[in-house]
C-alpha cells in the first residue's frame, strides 16, 4: 500500500480513515489517511495534525499501529 491507496477503511477515534504507509526519510511508516470527519475538533483529537502531499496523515507509533491492527481484526476477521 502506498500513501493509503488500496488500504482498508476503518473508523479510528471517531473519524473515517484509510490504512497505508508513508515514506519518511526512505522508510515506510504505518499511517492513517483521513477520509472523513464530523468536524475539525474530532480530526485533531484523533491525532491528524499535519498534511503530507495534500492529505491529512497520522503517522502511527508502535502502540497506535497495534491498536489499528486490533480494529482491523475485529472488523474483518
Contact map, one row per residue, 1 for C-alpha under 8 A:
11111110000000000001100000000000000000000000000000000000000000000000000000000
11111100000000000001110000000000000000000000000000000000000000000000000000000
11111000000000000001110000000000100000000000000000000000000000000000000000000
11111110000000000111110000000011100000000000000000000000000000000000000000000
11111110000000000101000000000000000000000000000000000000000000000000000000000
11011111000000000001000000000000000000000000000000000000000000000000000000000
10011111100000000111000000000000000000000000000000000000000000000000000000000
00000111110000000111000000000000000000000000000000000000000000000000000000000
00000011111000011110000000000000000000000000000000000000000000000000000000000
00000001111100011110000000000000000000000000000000000000000000000000001100000
00000000111111111000000000000000000000000000000000000000000000000000000000000
00000000011111111000000000000000000000000000010000000000000000000001000000000
00000000001111100000000000000000000000000100110000000000000000000000000000000
00000000001111110000000000000000000010000100010000000000000000000000000000000
00000000001111111000000000000000011111000110010000000000000000000000000000000
00000000111101111100000000000000011110000000000000000000000000000000000000000
00000000111100111110000000000001111100000000000000000000000000000000000000000
00011011110000011111000000000001111000000000000000000000000000000000000000000
00010011110000001111100000000111100000000000000000000000000000000000000000000
11111111000000000111110000000111100000000000000000000000000000000000000000000
11110000000000000011111000011111000000000000000000000000000000000000000000000
01110000000000000001111100111110000000000000000000000000001000000000000000000
00000000000000000000111111111000000000000000000000000000000000000000000000000
00000000000000000000011111111000000000000000000000000000000000000000000000000
00000000000000000000001111100000000000000000000000000000000000000000000000000
00000000000000000000001111110000000000000000000000000000000000000000000000000
00000000000000000000011111111000000000000000000000000000000000000000000000000
00000000000000000000111101111100000000000000000000000000000000000000000000000
00000000000000000000111100111110000000000000000000000000001100000000000000000
00000000000000000011110000011111000000000000000000000000001100001000000000000
00010000000000000011110000001111100000000000000000000000111100000000000000000
00010000000000001111100000000111110000000000000000000000111100000000000000000
00110000000000001111000000000011111000000000000000000011110000000000000000000
00000000000000111100000000000001111110000000000100000011100000000000000000000
00000000000000111100000000000000111110000000000000000000000000000000000000000
00000000000000111000000000000000011111000000000000000000000000000000000000000
00000000000001110000000000000000011111110110000000000000000000000000000000000
00000000000000100000000000000000000111110100000000000000000000000000000000000
00000000000000000000000000000000000011111110000000000000000000000000000000000
00000000000000000000000000000000000011111111000000000000000000000000000000000
00000000000000000000000000000000000000111111100000000000000000000000000000000
00000000000011100000000000000000000011111111110000000000000000000000000000000
00000000000000100000000000000000000010111111111110000000000000000000000000000
00000000000000000000000000000000000000011111111110000000000000000000000000000
00000000000010000000000000000000000000001111111100000000000000000000000000000
00000000000111100000000000000000000000000111111100000000000000000000000000000
00000000000000000000000000000000000000000011111110000000010000000000000000000
00000000000000000000000000000000010000000011111111000001110000000000000000000
00000000000000000000000000000000000000000011001111100001110000000000000000000
00000000000000000000000000000000000000000000000111110001110000000000000000000
00000000000000000000000000000000000000000000000011111111100000000000000000000
00000000000000000000000000000000000000000000000001111111100000000000000000000
00000000000000000000000000000000000000000000000000111110000000000000000000000
00000000000000000000000000000000000000000000000000111111000000000000000000000
00000000000000000000000000000000110000000000000000111111100000000000000000000
00000000000000000000000000000000110000000000000111110111110000000000000000000
00000000000000000000000000000011110000000000000111110011111000000000000000000
00000000000000000000000000000011100000000000001111000001111100000000000000000
00000000000000000000010000001111000000000000000000000000111110000000000000000
00000000000000000000000000001111000000000000000000000000011111111000000000000
00000000000000000000000000000000000000000000000000000000001111111000000000000
00000000000000000000000000000000000000000000000000000000000111111100000000000
00000000000000000000000000000000000000000000000000000000000111111110000000000
00000000000000000000000000000000000000000000000000000000000111111111000000000
00000000000000000000000000000100000000000000000000000000000111111111100000000
00000000000000000000000000000000000000000000000000000000000001111111110000000
00000000000000000000000000000000000000000000000000000000000000111111111000000
00000000000100000000000000000000000000000000000000000000000000011111111100000
00000000000000000000000000000000000000000000000000000000000000001111111110000
00000000000000000000000000000000000000000000000000000000000000000111111111000
00000000010000000000000000000000000000000000000000000000000000000011111111100
00000000010000000000000000000000000000000000000000000000000000000001111111111
00000000000000000000000000000000000000000000000000000000000000000000111111111
00000000000000000000000000000000000000000000000000000000000000000000011111111
00000000000000000000000000000000000000000000000000000000000000000000001111111
00000000000000000000000000000000000000000000000000000000000000000000000111111
00000000000000000000000000000000000000000000000000000000000000000000000111111
